[in-house]
Amino acid sequence: MAPTLRVRIAPELRLFVAPRHRGGVAEVAYDGTATLGHIAESLGVPLTEVGTLLVDDVPRTPPHQPRAGTTIEIRPVERPQAAPPRFLLDVHLGKLARRLRLVGVDAAYRNDADDDELIAEAEREQRVLLTQDRGLLRRRALWAGAYVRGSDPAEQLVDVIERFAPPLAPWTRCTACNGLLTPVSKEDVVAEIEPGTRRHYDDYARCPDCDRVYWRGAHSHRITAIIRAARRAHPGTR
């Protein structure tokens, strides 16, 4: 019989593997040369999502070459994961970018960037690339990346906060361009707001990057709910 490896896959990582392996155990043919990292990726698990790798219960690094007949265990990244609290989101995560900015997280985004541009920008600005594109996470040139779990922005926000526990600073970032807001007086913006807004609100801020004016209007209750959900996602956030 051809040499094999027995691979145990943690429940959190089984969404990445083929249906036949989602029971958690895979028997894979082994030629004696593949590394642990290659084995994980061949099963569909991006290395950005891999935490501890065990060979017969002994921790090993991704470049390690196991012996045939051994048992490998692939565990997920431990949360919270240490990483710079700066993110870059791919073109499909625009709603998540807005929510991250609402809670004050540095979230770069543009809807016209291709994969090569995203990878270059992530490295240049030392940002974690957030995506649901598994192929993008497997690109060798990627500086740092993470798979975003969830099908809607509310779930996705909780996932990112749980994984990275970035400092939260609600009401401090422009949701349009990610710029840091600056408080301004009502008199400074009076010509730019509607009469009803002038009558009911006194506190304003402006984005110096795109000149957009902000105030806590009728939508603030919805935003407050988003902020509360983000803070509940990880007790260590503020």
N, C-alpha and C positions, 0 to 999 in steps of 0.2 A: 504493500500500500504506500501511496505517496505520503511524505511527511505532512503533518498538519499542526495547527495551533488551535487551542480553544480560547475563544475571546468572550469575556463577559462584559456586557455593555450596560452601563447604569441607566435606570429608567428615564432620567432627564435627557439622555442622548439618543433614545430610541427613535425619536421622530426623524432623525437623519438617515437611518439605515433602511435597507430594503425590507419589505413586509415579512419576508421569511426569517429575518433576524430579530424581529421586534419582540420575540419572547425573551430576549436578553442574552442569548448564548449563540455564538456563531462558530462553526468549525470551518477553518479556512486552510486551503493548501498553502504550503510554505516551502520556498526554495532555499532557505537558509541565509539569504542576503538582505531581505527587506528589514527596514527599521520599524520601531514601534510607531513612529509618526506616519510612515507610509502605510502601515497596516490600518491604523485608525482612519486615515483619509480614504483608503481603498474601500472601506466599509461605508463611507459617506460622511464621516464625522470630521468637520473642519477642525484643525488644530487650535483655532481661536476658542473653541468650546471645550477643549480637553484640559482637565486639571491634572490629577495624579494618575500616573501609569504604573501599574504593578505587574511584575512577572513572578509568578509563583509567590505572590504576596510581598515581594520585595520591590520598593519604589525604584523606578528607572526613568531615564530621560528619553525624549523622543528619538535621539540618534541611536539608541541601544538596539543591537541585533539579538533577538532572543534565540534560544535553541529550539529546534523542532520538538514537539510534544509538550511544551510548557503551556501554562494557562496565563493569559493576559487579562487584566481588568482595566477598563477605561472608565475613569470617573470624570464628572463635570468640573468645571472651574468652581472653586469655592467662592461663596458670596459673603460679604461684599468683596469684590475684586479690586485690588490696588491698581489704579490707572489715573492718568491726568484727567481732571473733570472737564475735559473739552471734547466735544463730539462733532462729527461730520456725518450727515445723514444722506443716504442715496436718494435718487429722484422719486422713489415710491413712498417716502416717509415724510412728506411735507406736513401732514397734520400732526404727526408726532413732534416734528421740529417746532411747530407753533406752541404745543403744550409744554415742551421743555423750556422754551423761552418764557412762557407765562410764569413758570416757577423759578425763573432766574438762572437756568442752566445755560452755559455757553454752547449753543447748537448752531453750527454753520450748515447752510443748505442753499442749493439752487437747483432749479428743476431742469437745467439744460446740460448738466455735467455728465460726461461719459465715464466709463470705468477707469480708464487711464488717468483722467483728470482727478477723479476722486482719490485714487491711490497716491498720486503726486501731492495733492493738497493735504491729505492726512499726514504724510511724512513731513512735508514742509512746515506745517503748523503744529505737528505733534498732537494730532487729534485721533481719537478712537473712531473708526468708521463703523457706523451702525447700518445694518442692512438685513434683508431677508433673502439675499442672493447668495446661496451657498458656494457657487462657483467663484464669486468675487472674494469670499473669505479664504479661498484656497490659493489665491494669487500669491506667488512667492515674494513679490515686491511690497506687499501690504505691511505697513509699519505696525498697526494694531487694529483689530476689528472685533466685532461682536454680532452674533445673530440676535435679532429682536424677535421675541416671542409674542404671540397674540395677533388677532385679526383686526382689532380696532384700536384707535389711538389711546383709549383709556387703559386697556390691557397692556399696550406697549409701553406707556409711560410708567406704569407700576413695575414692569419687568426691568426697564433701564435703571430706575431708582433702586430697586432691590439689588440689582447686580453691582452697581458702581457706587451707590450712596453718595452722590455728589452733593456739595453744599447747596442749599436752596436759598434763594433770595427773591421771593415773589415780588412782582410789580417793578422790577428793575431793568428789564430788557425789552427792546422793541420786538414785537412778534413778527414784524414784517422783514426786518433786516438783521436782527440779533445785536444791534447797537445797545450800549448802556444808556439808560434814560437819565435825563437831568431835570430836577425840579425847576419849574418856571412859575412866575406869578400869573395870576388871572389877567392882569393888565397886558402882559406880554403876548397873550394869545387871543385876546378878546375879539380881534378882527377875523379870526380863523374858526370860530365856533358858532354854533347856532344860538339864537336868543334863548331857547328853552334850556340849553346846556348852561349858558351863562347864569340863568336864574337859579338852577338847582345844584350846581357844583362849583366848588371854590379851589380845589387842589388839582394841579395839572403838572404834566411832565412832557418833555420834548426829547425826541431822538436826535442827537447832533449829526448823525450819519445820514439820515433820510428826511429829517425835518418833520416827521409825523408827530402829532400832538395826542397825548393820552390823558384820560381822566377815568375815575371809577364810576362808570355810568350804570345803567339798568342791567347791564350784562355782568356786573361784578359778583352777583350771587353765584352764577354759573362758574365763574373763574375761581371763586373762593372754594367751591366744591372740588374743583380740580386740584387746587393747592392742598386741601385736606387729604385727598387721596394720595398725593405724592408724599406727604409727610407720614402718613400711616404705612407707606410701603417699606420704610426702614426707620426703626426707632432712633438711629444715630444721626439722622438728618435734622436740620434746623429750619 
